[in-house]
Amino acid sequence: MSAGDAAALAELEVALAAEDAGLDAAGPHAAFDPALGAAPAIAPAFAPIAAPPPAAPIVAVPAAHVIVGLGAGVWAFAAGIGDAAAGEVTALQQRRKELRHERDVVNRDLRNAERKRQRLLERARGISDDDLLALVAARAVAKSNAKAKAKGKAKAKAKA
């Protein structure tokens, strides 16, 4: 227990003994409050040090809040940043959600492509040599027909 806590506890016991449950103007806060006058005689542990702390400036916050205290400037600045950062955090959360969805779509497409390849390989294992030769010949014919068709369409008819 610190010296300040011990002195406050002693004052509280004195107040309770006198059947006065509340702290009066001679309480531990009076030593630093210039509006209440001099340091209290009851709590010598709380006598003013050299000078009372300087009065804190009043700082206006953009959201029409007023913060009074020694660190008010820091908190007012942090409150202003907090609003801008909240929008940025929300945007980043939305971007993460979109990326997760995109990742899931890519994973699903990849899995389906692998399954399709496996099905085709399984089907190809059961094909006979004659069927395979017929398939290769049919593909060669289809490919040559496609080239001939493309070559024939490239020529333009002469106008009379």
HELIX and SHEET records of a PDB file:
HELIX    1   1 ALA A    3  ALA A   17  1                                  15    
HELIX    2   2 PRO A   28  PHE A   32  5                                   5    
HELIX    3   3 PRO A   34  LEU A   36  5                                   3    
HELIX    4   4 PRO A   44  PHE A   46  5                                   3    
HELIX    5   5 ALA A   72  ARG A  125  1                                  54    
HELIX    6   6 ASP A  129  ALA A  154  1                                  26    
SHEET    1   A 2 ILE A  58  ALA A  60  0                                        
SHEET    2   A 2 VAL A  66  VAL A  68 -1                                        
END                                                                             
